[in-house]
Amino acid sequence: MELLKDFADDVKEKSNKKLLIKVFADPELVPAEQLFDGTGHGVLDMLQGLGAMWAGVVPVGEVEFGLPYAYRTEGKSFKESANELRDFFYQSGMVELLRKEYAKHGLYWLDMHSYGPNVILSRKPIESCKDLSGLKVTVEGSFNDFFNELGAAGAILSGTETYMALKLGTVDAAQWDVSAITALKWYEVAPYWIKGGENHQSFGHILVNLKKWNALPDDLKQVLRDGAKAYWDELVELYDAELKKAEALVKAGKIKVSVLDAECQKAHEKAALEVWDGVAARDPANAEAIALIKKWNNQH
């Protein structure tokens, strides 16, 4: 969120002060659950968020954010992974599909940004699917069904509630981005970093009120596109640095890495594909987006 100030400054400079963006945090203007409608109805001009938050209105937003096991790039650095998947979005037709779906709600999908890999922290080591049995895990969206398929029990909690829930044992593990380690410090109460079944990227977006977007001249539209791409680049650099901080904590012995065995990783993939089928059946745009992801995965 802090980097949105850089986005605003960049747009101001590139537009010769024709476009001035004021940045507000939830809930300064409206609470997070009202961002979507507020922007669609013109109360706000733009929002930064993630599609999973409004998947009940735009179902494909859940796919956009990242279904379990969807965005995996084995053997790639974080930066390589992020940019490879950005190319997929822009070259496969995914961006056109998202713009069509959000336009139905008065919104223009401007650009995307990465939240980095899914990070799962646990109170105990997990190396097999047997270890997952009965485990209470806080997750988001379709990951709830995913962990239920694996024998765990998915639960939904806010990021600010999760530290205490882990400390008290109300939940056994939690999934978030790398800020769970570097900012929220969940590793203090859940020191095991579970690897082997996670997405390597998850994505958010910037949405613009469609009427406001259409009213802009082409040169200012391009300024916003360029500014949003610069925001993408800056966030990739930031998340890369945050992941390095997390790895430093591993080297220091404050976090212990627990890697899922090959059998459990195969079970993750099987469970994920079952979740994909369920999500695809909910909406034609979901099915179209998942078909694009399957094609991309088959080619990589």
Buried (B, 14 or more C-beta within 10 A) or exposed (E): EEBBEBBBEBBBEBBEEEBEBEBEEBEEEBEEEBBBBBBBEEEBBBBBBBBBBBBEBBBBBBBBBBBBBBBBBEEBEBBEBBBBBBEBBEEBBBBEBBBEBBEEBBBBBBBBBBBBBBBBBBBEBBBEBEBBEEBBBBBBBBBBBBBBBBBBBBBEBEBEBBBEBBBEEBBBBBBBBBBBBBEBBBBBBBBBBBBBBBBBBBBBBBBBBBBBBEEBEEEBBEBBEBBBBBBBBBBBEBBBEBBEEBBEBBEEEBBEEBBBBEEBBEBBEEBBBEBBEBBBEBBEBBBBBBBBBBEBEEEE
